[in-house]
Amino acid sequence: MRDRRELLTALALAGAAAGMPAAAQGPAAKTAADPHAMSMDDCVTLCVASHRSCLTSARHVLEQPQLNAPAELVALLQDCAELCQTTANSMVRGAPTHTLLCGACADLCAACAQACDAYKNDTVLTLCAVTCRDCGAACGHMAM
């Protein structure tokens, strides 16, 4: 009986032989070709976590007037949440455009993390910055 790694490698090689791009071969192909690469499932998980964190943070900012956060921060958090969700959905569907969305998500997550970093004393926004940074790194990898 073949072990899992042999099976994944065989699937990736079969897809490559058929002329399929790596994105169309699914996450198993990427993992089999480069065992250090992040799987698409891992990236989806990080996008969903960032989506949730950004929405939670937007609500938190609105409920904490003492933060004196500008309306632009709430808009940025909401935009980041929506793009993370859209990006995750595209990867789950196996959409060929997921790499474009991943590139945009990486950029927006970086901007969101930077904006949240301005609130070092706020644990919710600090956590959001970390979550967005992780998602952005994963999406940046998927966009390549």
C-alpha positions, 0 to 999 in steps of 0.5 A: 500500500502506498503511503500518503506522500507517494499518493500526493506526489503521483497525483501532482505528477499526473496533473502536471503531465496532463498540462494542468496548472498547479492551481487547478490541481488543487492543494494536494499538488502544491504540497506534494511538489513542495513539502514546505509550501503552505496548503490551500486549506491552510490559507483558507483557514487563515483567511477565515480567521482574518475575516472573523478577526476584522469583523470583531475588531470593527465592532470593538472599535465602534463600541470603544469610543475612547480609542478615538479611532477614525471611521477609516479604520472601521472601513478598512477592517470591514473591507479586509474582512470582506476580501478575506472571505471572498478570497477564501471562497475562491480557493474553496471553489478552486477558481482560477482567479484565486491567485489574483484575489490572494494578491489583493488580499495580501496587500489589504491584510498588510495595510490592515495590520499596519493600521491596527499596529497603531493601537498597541495597548488594545489587545483586540486590535493587536490580535487583529494585526497578527491575524491579518499579517499571518493571512497576508503572508499566506495569501502572498505565498498563494499569489505566486 
